[in-house]
Amino acid sequence: MTLRILTIDLEGDLDTNNTISLIKVVPKLLDLLDQKKISATFFVVSNLLESHLELIQEIQVRGHEIGSHSNTHSFLNSQNSLIEMQISKKKFEDAGIKVTGFRAPSYITANSHFEDLKNARYKYDSSLAVFWPGRYRNFWLGFRPKPFVQTIQNPDTNAIKIVELPMPTFLWPCINSGLSYLKLFHPLSLLLFRPQYMFYLHPWEFLEYSDLPNTKKSTVGRLLSRNSGEKAWGIFESFLKKAERNGTEWVTCSEYVKRSDLLE
């Protein structure tokens, strides 16, 4: 079997404060993952705890991992990065939810990213994405990024090691690590895109077009809204079947780190 990570970003619908997807999509998604015996990591924006605590607790009870997706889903910079990480982690801990992993909103990080992760006491991160013009700056990851360990020197104690699980957003010649790309290039995507070591999606991608917020009218919004609703469910289930035929075992980020011996 090939270990692969399934990650789900729990945030507002299509970059808004709407949360219709948490009500209409997440319960159905959890049932599908149960049926397929899939464990996933949900990277959750911690301010959702105020209105959706029971749902987030249920996600954990049903065997999935909770990671932090920041506190407010704001782009990270030198002023807010550490604050977003620390506040988010504390909110989860206060709710009795253990969180060891982090993912930056929109994969945008501050220059102090790994130092901030160390100070906020995260053990792994999944915030780096392959370079894309106007969006990501990580030329050095190459087009086929692999997990690696970042060592941060600490003058007071031993060096701190943080596992980085970079998102393979762009793998030449295909864009194929997220449901949004599968939907956008469907049906060719199911034929040409090969499953990578990690995959991500957003629950709002399964909403019916009529349930999506007005941001769907923008150019990017229209692209992200393509093949929504039942079509999105069909595309995702077809993707899972293809991965199953390829001998995939879907696991959480923490389980992948453990079983891949990344820290040895």
N, C-alpha and C positions, 0 to 999 in steps of 0.2 A: 504494500500500500504506500502511496505517496502522501505525505503530510502536507496539507494546505490550510491556510488561515482564512476564515470567513469573518469579516468585520462589518459592523453596522453602525453608522453614525446617527445618533439620536439627537435631533436638533429641530429648530423651527422649520416649517414647510417652505422650501424653495427660498431660503434666506429671508424669512419673515418671522414674526412672533406667533404665527398661526401654528396650532398643534393638532390639526384634524387627523393627521396620519397616526398619531399616538393612540387615538381612539379607534379609528377605522381599520388601520393596517397592522399595527404591532401585534394584537392578539392573534390575528390570522397568520402572521409570519411566525409567531412562536409555535403555533400548531403545526405548521409546515415543517419547521426545524425538528420538532418532536417526531413527526412522522418519518422524516429522513434520518433520524438519529444523528443530527448535526449539532455540534457545540460551536458557539460563536462568541466573539468579543463585541459587546456593545459599547462604543465610545459615546458617553452621555454628557451633554451640557448640564452642569450641576444645578443651574437655576431652575431646571425642570422638576427638581425634587419638590419644589414648593407646591406644584399643582398635580404632579403625577408620581408621587412617592410610591403608592401601592403597586403601580405598573412596573416601576423600576425594580422594586423589591421582588416582584413576581419573575422578572427576567432572571434575576440571580437564583431564585428558588428553583427555577426550571433548568438549572445547570449551566447557565451561560455566565461569562465573565463581564464585569463592569469595569470600564476604563474611563478616564477623564477626557472630555472633549472641550476643556476649559470651563469657566464659570458663566460667561456671557456670550460665547461664540463670536467674540471680537477678534479681528486680526491682531496677532501678537507683534509687539515692538519692544524697544529697550525700556519703555516706561511701564508697560503693563504685563509683560511676559511672566515674571516671577509671581506677581500678585494673582494673576488668573490661575496659575498652577496651584498656588498655596490655598487660596480660598476654595477652589473646587475640591481639592483633596480633603480639606477640613469638613466641608459640607457632607461629603460622602461618609467620612468617618463618623460624624455626628449622627448620621442616619443608620449607622451600623453596617455600612457597606465598605468592604475592604477594596481599595483601589491601588494598583501598583503600576499601571500603564497610562500613557498620555498620548493624545493625538491633537495636534494644533488645528484650529479651524482653517479650512481651505489649504492646509499644508503650507501655511505662511509662518515662518519662525523668525525670532530675533537673533542677532549675532551671538547673544549670550545663551542660546538655547540649552546646550548641554550643561552649562554651569547652573542654569536655573532649574533644570531637572534634578540635578544633584541636591541643590539646596531645598527643593520641595519634596525630596525623598521618593522619587519615582525610580523603579527598577528597570523599566523598558519604555521605549518610545516608538511611535510610528507616525512621525511628522514630516519626514523628508520624502519628497517626490522627485522623480526624474525631471530634469529641466524641460520647461515648456515656455516659448517666447511670451514675455509679458507676465508670467505667473511665478515660476519657480527659478531658483538661481543655482541649483545643484548640478553644475556641469560635471563635477568630479565623480558623481555617482555612475556615470555611463548610462547606456541604454538598457542594460540588464543588471539592475542592482540586486545585491544579495545582502542578507542580514549580516551585521558586523557588531563588534563590541567597541564602544567608545570609552576610553579610560580618562578620567578627570583626576588630576593630581590634587591632593589635599594636604596642605602643610601641617595640619594637626593630627591627622589619622592616616591610615593606609589609603592608597588610591581607590577611587570609587569607579566601578564598572557599570555602564548602562548599555543594555542591548538595544540596538537600533534595527527596527524592522521597516525598511524603506518601502514606499508604495511604488510598484512598477507601473506607473501611470502610462508611460510611453515606451513601448518595446518595438523597435524597428522590425518589420514595417507596419505594425499594427498597434492601435491603442486598445488595450484589452484587459484592464484590471478592474473595471467598474461596471456596474449595471447600466449607468448612464450611457456608456459607450456601446454596450451590447444593444441597448434600445435604439440609439441613434443610427447605428449602421446595420440594424436588422433588415433582412435576414442573412446578409453576407457574414455578419459577425459570428453567428453560430457555426458557420462553415469554416471560417478562416482563423478566428481567434482561438488560441490554445490557452487552457487554464494555467495561470502562473502560481507562484507560491502563496500569494495573498490576493484576496478579492474584497471589494467593498461596495456598499450600497447605502441608500437612504430610504427609510420607510415611505417618505412622501413620493418617491418615484412610482409607487404602486397606486397612488390616488387616481380616481377618475379625473379627467381633464376639468370637469365642472367644479371639482373640489379644490383645485390648485389656486393659489393666490394670484392677484393681478400681476405679479412679477413675471408670470408666464408670457406676458405680452412683449417683453423685451426680446432682443435677438437671442441672448443666451437662454432666457426662459423658454422660448419656443423650442430651442434645440433640446433642452432638458425635459420638455414635456412630451416629446415625440414617443409614441407607443406607450402611453400611460394606461392605467386601469388594468383591465383583464389581459390586455396584450402584454403588459409588463410581467404579470404573474406567469403567463405562458412562456415568455422568453426566459425568465429566471428558472423555472422548473426544467425547461429544455437544457439550460446550461448545467444545472445540477445533474441531470441524467448523463450528459456528456462527460462530466467530471467523474461520475460514478463508473462509467465504462472504462475510464482511464485509470481506475484503481485509486481514487482519491479518498482520503480520510480527512474530513474537515474538523479542525481543532481550534481552540482559543489561542490567543497570542501567548499567554503564559505556558500553556501546554506545549506549544511549538518550541518555545525557548528551552523548556525542560528536556524535551525529547530530542532536540537537535544538539544538545550538549554545547551550546554556544558559550557558556561561561566556564567551561573546563579548559 
